[in-house]
Amino acid sequence: MEVENKDSASGRKQANLSDGGCPRGKLYATNWLEDISSASDFNAVQVVFKNTRTGFYSNPNNLDLKIDDIVAVEAAPGHDIGRVSMVGPLVKRQMRKAGVAQNAELKRVFRMATAHDLEKFDEARSREHDTMIRARKIAEDLELNMKIGDVEYQGDGGKAIFYYIADERVDFRKLIRILADTFKVRIEMKQIGARQEAGRIGGIGPCGRPLCCSSWMTHFVSVGTGAARVQDLSMNPQKLAGQCAKLKCCLNFEIDAYSESHRKLPPKDAVLETKDGLFFYFKPDILARKVTYSTDKSVPANLVTIDASRAFEIIALNKQGIKVDSLEPESGKEKPKKEYIDLVEQESLTRFDKSKKKKKKGNGQSNQNNQNAQPKQNQPKGKQSNRNQQRNDRPKKKKPQQPKNEA
């Protein structure tokens, strides 16, 4: 068991390097049912190979497989080397998502990859780039209208898969014979689209992040121009197209939110009637729920932007035969704007510091006067008022000025 663990660990490290030196998001998953289930609950595992190619394999030997284990699986012919990407009941969910029946006959997992298996695997991978360059030259000499985008060798080196792109049907029977004689392996041709090629090559999108198709997307959904119209985007092909020269997949990401926001806006064919004239739907601000109206159907004239709630209010009044004075809400009904409050400024760093007050020079004398005056407060009110009156009637004496001390 110790030898197998060492082999699997070294295989895991080599497999990561063969995928470009850095793990891709879609090739790594988390078994969120691990604490409440085990791999033995479902006798099948999901195995991932180079780039996005995955497959489901049965585990007849009941191996204790875990995610990231490198295994040798059945191939036609020979065996292939892959990494376990999912185990347990989640594999059943993935099979249902991929359209694979649970009672379908699956290929088998032979064993954990040994050191000998990994050596042959690395040797086959080292020939892929040179094979792709030579195959492109052969296809060019045969004047075939196709592009070979990638080559993937099987784990035992006995088979090679050539991924190609072609706009029309290509007769590559002669090409297969030449490739088999040149490289001495079994040849399999697999056609892919422009989106799949971009996902295999990778790159940086206009958003500044790695391409979604090369980082986490596993299935491609068709993208139509209707998604751009719903989001009120400019129908500019250069801005809507990605590196694959197709419409960007991210156009489908926010279409549900925009469709829901559209339902909260007034209809485009609704005309607002005022005492000054008619106003026609010009353009919306979907997320802000504001609509701009114009006095002309085709030309922007006298544009007025109002909230969607105000537009629904005017439409309801127009149905009752009432024409409003203007599209803008009345001053009395206008809601007061909320003042901006900066909470960061309120949380001052010195708010807990106590302010030190300077002591006055006459504090000692005033305290003595207060102490002397306290017992007089207990005297009767009549006598106290008479004494106060006599004190006020006396002429006030001026205090002599003290000479200043000369330095």
Secondary structure as GFF3:
##gff-version 3
##sequence-region A 1 407
A	DSSP	alpha_helix	2	18	.	.	.	ID=ss1
A	DSSP	three_ten_helix	25	27	.	.	.	ID=ss2
A	DSSP	three_ten_helix	39	41	.	.	.	ID=ss3
A	DSSP	beta_strand	44	48	.	.	.	ID=ss4
A	DSSP	beta_strand	54	58	.	.	.	ID=ss5
A	DSSP	beta_strand	70	74	.	.	.	ID=ss6
A	DSSP	beta_strand	79	86	.	.	.	ID=ss7
A	DSSP	alpha_helix	89	98	.	.	.	ID=ss8
A	DSSP	beta_strand	107	112	.	.	.	ID=ss9
A	DSSP	alpha_helix	115	125	.	.	.	ID=ss10
A	DSSP	alpha_helix	128	141	.	.	.	ID=ss11
A	DSSP	beta_strand	147	153	.	.	.	ID=ss12
A	DSSP	beta_strand	159	165	.	.	.	ID=ss13
A	DSSP	alpha_helix	173	183	.	.	.	ID=ss14
A	DSSP	beta_strand	186	191	.	.	.	ID=ss15
A	DSSP	alpha_helix	194	201	.	.	.	ID=ss16
A	DSSP	alpha_helix	212	215	.	.	.	ID=ss17
A	DSSP	alpha_helix	225	230	.	.	.	ID=ss18
A	DSSP	alpha_helix	237	240	.	.	.	ID=ss19
A	DSSP	three_ten_helix	249	252	.	.	.	ID=ss20
A	DSSP	alpha_helix	255	263	.	.	.	ID=ss21
A	DSSP	beta_strand	272	273	.	.	.	ID=ss22
A	DSSP	beta_strand	278	285	.	.	.	ID=ss23
A	DSSP	beta_strand	290	294	.	.	.	ID=ss24
A	DSSP	beta_strand	304	307	.	.	.	ID=ss25
A	DSSP	alpha_helix	308	319	.	.	.	ID=ss26
A	DSSP	alpha_helix	343	346	.	.	.	ID=ss27
A	DSSP	alpha_helix	363	373	.	.	.	ID=ss28
A	DSSP	three_ten_helix	375	378	.	.	.	ID=ss29
A	DSSP	alpha_helix	381	393	.	.	.	ID=ss30
###
